[in-house]
Amino acid sequence: MVCSMNAGLFGWGARLSAVFIVGGFLSVWPTGAHAQINPFHGYKGPTLSKEDLASARAAAARLLNEDQAQVGQSEDWAGPTSGNTGSISVQKAFQRQGMECRELRSEVHYKQASSKVLTLNVCRIKTGAWKLL
């Protein structure tokens, strides 16, 4: 079953962005009430643009829409204007509560020469969409 690239994949728009934020790939939040509870307040490291996130989501969609994606298979992405690049690869296939699941490794290479690696677990729900665990 193939899921669409619209808002259904992972609930990608918000969910993958949130995962990158948790992984340290965030844009600086505005000050105010968030400053009191935001552990990343004042973060000055590299960030991903909206275009970078869209490219990463598209790479993950290509990988997950491949019904027979094998462990070790990967998809690369490149930010159209930022110079940031990355790859997403299948590390493990498993079942959880009757759902088809994948452990994905997301590696980001920032133009400034630093890198970040994040592991994501996703499962295909009954509707065919992939959701983060």
Phi and psi in degrees as GROMACS dihedral restraints (atoms count N, CA, C in turn):
[ dihedral_restraints ]
;  ai    aj    ak    al  type     phi  dphi    fc
    3     4     5     6     1  -110.0    20    10
    4     5     6     7     1   133.3    20    10
    6     7     8     9     1   -98.6    20    10
    7     8     9    10     1   156.3    20    10
    9    10    11    12     1   -82.2    20    10
   10    11    12    13     1   162.3    20    10
   12    13    14    15     1   -85.9    20    10
   13    14    15    16     1    -0.2    20    10
   15    16    17    18     1   -66.4    20    10
   16    17    18    19     1  -157.2    20    10
   18    19    20    21     1   -62.8    20    10
   19    20    21    22     1    -9.8    20    10
   21    22    23    24     1   -72.8    20    10
   22    23    24    25     1   -32.7    20    10
   24    25    26    27     1   -68.6    20    10
   25    26    27    28     1   110.7    20    10
   27    28    29    30     1    65.3    20    10
   28    29    30    31     1    -0.4    20    10
   30    31    32    33     1    61.0    20    10
   31    32    33    34     1    39.4    20    10
   33    34    35    36     1   -48.7    20    10
   34    35    36    37     1   -48.0    20    10
   36    37    38    39     1   -47.0    20    10
   37    38    39    40     1   -60.0    20    10
   39    40    41    42     1   -82.3    20    10
   40    41    42    43     1   -40.5    20    10
   42    43    44    45     1   -67.8    20    10
   43    44    45    46     1   -48.9    20    10
   45    46    47    48     1   -66.8    20    10
   46    47    48    49     1   -38.1    20    10
   48    49    50    51     1   -59.2    20    10
   49    50    51    52     1   -42.5    20    10
   51    52    53    54     1   -64.2    20    10
   52    53    54    55     1   -39.6    20    10
   54    55    56    57     1   -64.1    20    10
   55    56    57    58     1   -43.2    20    10
   57    58    59    60     1   -63.2    20    10
   58    59    60    61     1   -36.3    20    10
   60    61    62    63     1   -62.8    20    10
   61    62    63    64     1   -49.6    20    10
   63    64    65    66     1   -61.1    20    10
   64    65    66    67     1   -36.1    20    10
   66    67    68    69     1   -75.5    20    10
   67    68    69    70     1    -1.0    20    10
   69    70    71    72     1    99.6    20    10
   70    71    72    73     1     8.9    20    10
   72    73    74    75     1  -103.0    20    10
   73    74    75    76     1    55.5    20    10
   75    76    77    78     1  -109.1    20    10
   76    77    78    79     1   158.2    20    10
   78    79    80    81     1   -87.0    20    10
   79    80    81    82     1   152.1    20    10
   81    82    83    84     1   -66.7    20    10
   82    83    84    85     1   127.0    20    10
   84    85    86    87     1   -74.5    20    10
   85    86    87    88     1   152.6    20    10
   87    88    89    90     1   -65.7    20    10
   88    89    90    91     1   153.4    20    10
   90    91    92    93     1   -75.2    20    10
   91    92    93    94     1   175.8    20    10
   93    94    95    96     1   120.9    20    10
   94    95    96    97     1  -141.3    20    10
   96    97    98    99     1   -60.1    20    10
   97    98    99   100     1   -35.7    20    10
   99   100   101   102     1   -61.9    20    10
  100   101   102   103     1   -29.4    20    10
  102   103   104   105     1   -62.0    20    10
  103   104   105   106     1   -28.0    20    10
  105   106   107   108     1   -76.1    20    10
  106   107   108   109     1   -27.7    20    10
  108   109   110   111     1  -117.5    20    10
  109   110   111   112     1    -4.7    20    10
  111   112   113   114     1   -88.2    20    10
  112   113   114   115     1   112.3    20    10
  114   115   116   117     1   -70.0    20    10
  115   116   117   118     1   -13.2    20    10
  117   118   119   120     1   -98.4    20    10
  118   119   120   121     1     8.5    20    10
  120   121   122   123     1   -55.0    20    10
  121   122   123   124     1   129.2    20    10
  123   124   125   126     1    84.4    20    10
  124   125   126   127     1     6.8    20    10
  126   127   128   129     1   -58.0    20    10
  127   128   129   130     1   129.2    20    10
  129   130   131   132     1  -118.7    20    10
  130   131   132   133     1     7.1    20    10
  132   133   134   135     1   -77.5    20    10
  133   134   135   136     1  -177.0    20    10
  135   136   137   138     1   -67.1    20    10
  136   137   138   139     1   151.5    20    10
  138   139   140   141     1  -131.6    20    10
  139   140   141   142     1   167.3    20    10
  141   142   143   144     1  -105.4    20    10
  142   143   144   145     1   139.9    20    10
  144   145   146   147     1   -80.0    20    10
  145   146   147   148     1   169.9    20    10
  147   148   149   150     1   -59.4    20    10
  148   149   150   151     1   -38.0    20    10
  150   151   152   153     1   -67.0    20    10
  151   152   153   154     1   -38.1    20    10
  153   154   155   156     1   -61.1    20    10
  154   155   156   157     1   -47.2    20    10
  156   157   158   159     1   -62.1    20    10
  157   158   159   160     1   -39.2    20    10
  159   160   161   162     1   -64.1    20    10
  160   161   162   163     1   -41.3    20    10
  162   163   164   165     1   -64.7    20    10
  163   164   165   166     1   -41.2    20    10
  165   166   167   168     1   -65.4    20    10
  166   167   168   169     1   -42.0    20    10
  168   169   170   171     1   -62.4    20    10
  169   170   171   172     1   -40.6    20    10
  171   172   173   174     1   -64.6    20    10
  172   173   174   175     1   -39.6    20    10
  174   175   176   177     1   -64.1    20    10
  175   176   177   178     1   -43.1    20    10
  177   178   179   180     1   -64.7    20    10
  178   179   180   181     1   -39.0    20    10
  180   181   182   183     1   -63.2    20    10
  181   182   183   184     1   -42.7    20    10
  183   184   185   186     1   -60.2    20    10
  184   185   186   187     1   -42.1    20    10
  186   187   188   189     1   -67.8    20    10
  187   188   189   190     1   -45.0    20    10
  189   190   191   192     1   -76.7    20    10
  190   191   192   193     1   -26.9    20    10
  192   193   194   195     1   -76.1    20    10
  193   194   195   196     1   -12.8    20    10
  195   196   197   198     1   -77.5    20    10
  196   197   198   199     1   102.4    20    10
  198   199   200   201     1   -57.3    20    10
  199   200   201   202     1   -29.6    20    10
  201   202   203   204     1  -108.4    20    10
  202   203   204   205     1    29.8    20    10
  204   205   206   207     1   -57.2    20    10
  205   206   207   208     1   126.0    20    10
  207   208   209   210     1   -93.9    20    10
  208   209   210   211     1   155.2    20    10
  210   211   212   213     1   -57.5    20    10
  211   212   213   214     1   132.0    20    10
  213   214   215   216     1    98.2    20    10
  214   215   216   217     1   -18.2    20    10
  216   217   218   219     1   -68.4    20    10
  217   218   219   220     1   143.2    20    10
  219   220   221   222     1  -141.2    20    10
  220   221   222   223     1   162.1    20    10
  222   223   224   225     1  -130.8    20    10
  223   224   225   226     1   134.5    20    10
  225   226   227   228     1   -97.4    20    10
  226   227   228   229     1   157.6    20    10
  228   229   230   231     1  -142.9    20    10
  229   230   231   232     1   160.1    20    10
  231   232   233   234     1  -143.6    20    10
  232   233   234   235     1   135.0    20    10
  234   235   236   237     1   -68.3    20    10
  235   236   237   238     1   132.8    20    10
  237   238   239   240     1   -65.8    20    10
  238   239   240   241     1   -27.0    20    10
  240   241   242   243     1  -129.2    20    10
  241   242   243   244     1   -18.8    20    10
  243   244   245   246     1   -81.6    20    10
  244   245   246   247     1   -26.1    20    10
  246   247   248   249     1    86.2    20    10
  247   248   249   250     1    -4.0    20    10
  249   250   251   252     1   -76.9    20    10
  250   251   252   253     1   145.8    20    10
  252   253   254   255     1  -136.5    20    10
  253   254   255   256     1   170.5    20    10
  255   256   257   258     1  -172.9    20    10
  256   257   258   259     1  -179.9    20    10
  258   259   260   261     1  -147.6    20    10
  259   260   261   262     1   154.1    20    10
  261   262   263   264     1  -128.2    20    10
  262   263   264   265     1   129.5    20    10
  264   265   266   267     1  -132.4    20    10
  265   266   267   268     1   152.8    20    10
  267   268   269   270     1   -83.1    20    10
  268   269   270   271     1   120.4    20    10
  270   271   272   273     1   -96.4    20    10
  271   272   273   274     1   -32.6    20    10
  273   274   275   276     1  -159.3    20    10
  274   275   276   277     1   144.8    20    10
  276   277   278   279     1  -112.8    20    10
  277   278   279   280     1   136.1    20    10
  279   280   281   282     1  -154.4    20    10
  280   281   282   283     1   170.6    20    10
  282   283   284   285     1  -111.5    20    10
  283   284   285   286     1   141.1    20    10
  285   286   287   288     1  -140.0    20    10
  286   287   288   289     1   120.1    20    10
  288   289   290   291     1    49.1    20    10
  289   290   291   292     1    43.4    20    10
  291   292   293   294     1    78.6    20    10
  292   293   294   295     1     4.1    20    10
  294   295   296   297     1  -101.1    20    10
  295   296   297   298     1   146.0    20    10
  297   298   299   300     1   -74.9    20    10
  298   299   300   301     1   126.5    20    10
  300   301   302   303     1  -131.2    20    10
  301   302   303   304     1   158.8    20    10
  303   304   305   306     1  -138.7    20    10
  304   305   306   307     1   141.7    20    10
  306   307   308   309     1   -97.4    20    10
  307   308   309   310     1   120.7    20    10
  309   310   311   312     1  -110.1    20    10
  310   311   312   313     1   143.6    20    10
  312   313   314   315     1  -110.9    20    10
  313   314   315   316     1   121.4    20    10
  315   316   317   318     1  -107.1    20    10
  316   317   318   319     1   121.7    20    10
  318   319   320   321     1  -118.7    20    10
  319   320   321   322     1   127.8    20    10
  321   322   323   324     1  -116.9    20    10
  322   323   324   325     1   131.4    20    10
  324   325   326   327     1  -114.2    20    10
  325   326   327   328     1   111.7    20    10
  327   328   329   330     1   -80.4    20    10
  328   329   330   331     1   149.6    20    10
  330   331   332   333     1   -55.9    20    10
  331   332   333   334     1   -31.0    20    10
  333   334   335   336     1   -75.4    20    10
  334   335   336   337     1     9.4    20    10
  336   337   338   339     1    81.7    20    10
  337   338   339   340     1     5.2    20    10
  339   340   341   342     1   -96.0    20    10
  340   341   342   343     1   162.6    20    10
  342   343   344   345     1  -135.2    20    10
  343   344   345   346     1   155.3    20    10
  345   346   347   348     1  -137.0    20    10
  346   347   348   349     1   143.2    20    10
  348   349   350   351     1  -125.3    20    10
  349   350   351   352     1   137.3    20    10
  351   352   353   354     1  -138.9    20    10
  352   353   354   355     1   137.0    20    10
  354   355   356   357     1  -104.8    20    10
  355   356   357   358     1   131.0    20    10
  357   358   359   360     1  -121.8    20    10
  358   359   360   361     1   138.8    20    10
  360   361   362   363     1  -108.2    20    10
  361   362   363   364     1   128.3    20    10
  363   364   365   366     1  -130.6    20    10
  364   365   366   367     1   148.4    20    10
  366   367   368   369     1  -132.9    20    10
  367   368   369   370     1   147.8    20    10
  369   370   371   372     1   -87.6    20    10
  370   371   372   373     1   120.5    20    10
  372   373   374   375     1   -87.9    20    10
  373   374   375   376     1   175.7    20    10
  375   376   377   378     1   -55.3    20    10
  376   377   378   379     1   -32.4    20    10
  378   379   380   381     1   -73.6    20    10
  379   380   381   382     1   -11.3    20    10
  381   382   383   384     1    98.3    20    10
  382   383   384   385     1   -10.1    20    10
  384   385   386   387     1   -78.1    20    10
  385   386   387   388     1   151.8    20    10
  387   388   389   390     1   -95.2    20    10
  388   389   390   391     1   136.1    20    10
  390   391   392   393     1  -127.0    20    10
  391   392   393   394     1   143.4    20    10
  393   394   395   396     1   -69.0    20    10
  394   395   396   397     1   142.6    20    10
